[in-house]
Amino acid sequence: MTDVQVEDLSEVLPALWNLLGDYARAIDSRDTATVPRLFGGTGTLALPDRDITGGRELAEFTQQAPGGVHVQGVPTVRRGSDGTLHVTSNFVFVNASTYALSSGEYRDEVRQGEDGLFFARRAVTIKVRTSDEPPSE
């Protein structure tokens, strides 16, 4: 068995889990006030086709985001030498209108701000996407 050095992140994990859960709930409910706050007002949501930076742009994106449900996997967390948390997790998104599924990975840079943890950058990689139409009734 190999000895593995594991850093104690117990003091930040509850706040990190709250941040991750708050993002899923806020984006799914199109909460245009909360999403920019979760990015500290200046952070970037890096989508496969574009970067969205700053409070106004994040609020506009949130308003136009498709309704649905985000389910996020258990994150892997590493702390950088500058204190930034590097967080990687898988996700599945179900579009409420079309029932299409998207699955991929979040790669987050999370920092401590005056009001708690925030996303400095959240990069989204889509690995699988369906294009099924909703079932007929």
C-alpha positions as a printed Julia matrix, in Angstrom:
137×3 Matrix{Float64}:
   0.0    0.0     0.0
   1.3    3.45   -0.92
   1.23   6.3     1.57
  -0.88   9.14    0.22
  -0.74  12.63    1.68
  -4.3   13.95    1.97
  -4.87  17.6     2.77
  -7.49  18.41    5.39
 -10.12  20.48    3.58
 -12.82  19.93    6.2
 -13.05  23.64    7.01
 -14.03  24.57    3.45
 -16.0   21.55    2.22
 -19.4   22.51    3.71
 -19.2   25.99    2.13
 -18.01  24.46   -1.16
 -20.87  21.95   -1.23
 -23.29  24.82   -0.59
 -21.8   26.8    -3.48
 -22.13  23.85   -5.86
 -25.71  23.13   -4.78
 -26.69  26.79   -4.85
 -25.46  27.05   -8.46
 -27.6   24.11   -9.61
 -30.71  25.44   -7.87
 -30.16  29.04   -9.03
 -29.49  28.23  -12.68
 -32.39  25.74  -12.81
 -34.8   28.33  -11.39
 -33.32  31.16  -13.52
 -32.45  33.17  -10.41
 -30.81  36.21  -12.04
 -29.78  37.71   -8.69
 -28.12  34.62   -7.21
 -26.09  33.34  -10.16
 -23.97  36.52  -10.52
 -23.44  36.56   -6.73
 -22.12  32.98   -6.86
 -19.5   34.25   -9.33
 -18.51  37.14   -7.06
 -19.89  39.58   -9.64
 -16.71  39.28  -11.73
 -16.25  35.55  -12.36
 -16.46  33.69  -15.66
 -18.71  30.87  -16.81
 -16.73  29.27  -19.64
 -19.09  27.39  -21.95
 -17.9   25.32  -24.91
 -18.84  28.12  -27.34
 -18.22  31.29  -25.33
 -17.15  32.88  -22.04
 -19.67  34.8   -19.94
 -18.03  37.22  -17.5
 -19.4   39.65  -14.94
 -22.68  40.17  -13.17
 -24.71  41.68  -16.01
 -23.71  39.04  -18.57
 -24.26  36.21  -16.08
 -27.73  37.55  -15.22
 -28.64  37.77  -18.94
 -27.4   34.22  -19.52
 -29.36  32.96  -16.51
 -32.57  34.56  -17.77
 -32.2   32.79  -21.13
 -31.0   29.43  -19.77
 -33.26  26.46  -20.48
 -35.28  25.2   -17.54
 -34.4   21.82  -16.22
 -32.54  19.95  -13.53
 -28.79  19.83  -12.89
 -27.43  16.86  -10.95
 -23.8   17.13   -9.91
 -21.44  14.35   -8.88
 -19.13  14.29   -5.89
 -16.28  16.75   -6.5
 -12.54  16.22   -6.39
 -10.95  19.16   -4.57
  -7.35  20.37   -4.51
  -6.07  23.58   -2.93
  -3.53  25.58   -4.94
  -0.56  27.35   -3.38
  -2.48  30.67   -3.6
  -5.48  29.2    -1.75
  -7.63  28.74   -4.86
  -9.7   25.57   -4.75
  -9.5   23.53   -7.95
 -12.7   21.53   -8.12
 -13.63  18.92  -10.73
 -17.0   17.17  -10.89
 -19.29  15.45  -13.35
 -22.84  16.58  -14.05
 -26.02  15.61  -15.86
 -28.56  18.19  -17.04
 -32.1   17.26  -18.07
 -33.84  19.89  -20.2
 -37.41  20.24  -18.89
 -38.86  21.2   -22.29
 -37.21  18.67  -24.58
 -36.08  15.97  -22.12
 -32.68  16.14  -23.82
 -29.76  15.12  -21.62
 -26.37  16.75  -21.43
 -23.55  15.22  -19.44
 -20.09  16.5   -18.86
 -17.6   17.96  -16.46
 -17.2   21.14  -14.45
 -13.68  22.42  -13.78
 -13.93  25.16  -11.21
 -11.57  27.7    -9.72
 -13.15  28.71   -6.43
 -11.84  31.55   -4.27
 -12.64  33.03   -0.89
 -14.26  36.48   -1.03
 -15.63  38.83    1.59
 -19.02  37.08    1.43
 -17.69  33.51    1.24
 -16.63  31.2    -1.56
 -17.31  32.12   -5.19
 -16.58  30.81   -8.67
 -13.69  32.75  -10.17
 -14.09  30.49  -13.2
 -16.39  27.59  -14.01
 -15.45  25.77  -17.21
 -18.1   23.47  -18.68
 -17.19  20.56  -20.93
 -20.03  18.65  -22.61
 -19.13  15.02  -23.2
 -22.53  13.56  -24.17
 -25.68  15.25  -25.45
 -28.92  13.73  -26.69
 -31.32  15.46  -29.03
 -34.46  13.45  -28.35
 -37.81  15.18  -28.69
 -40.26  14.93  -25.81
 -42.52  11.88  -25.87
 -45.9   12.31  -27.53
 -48.85  12.4   -25.18
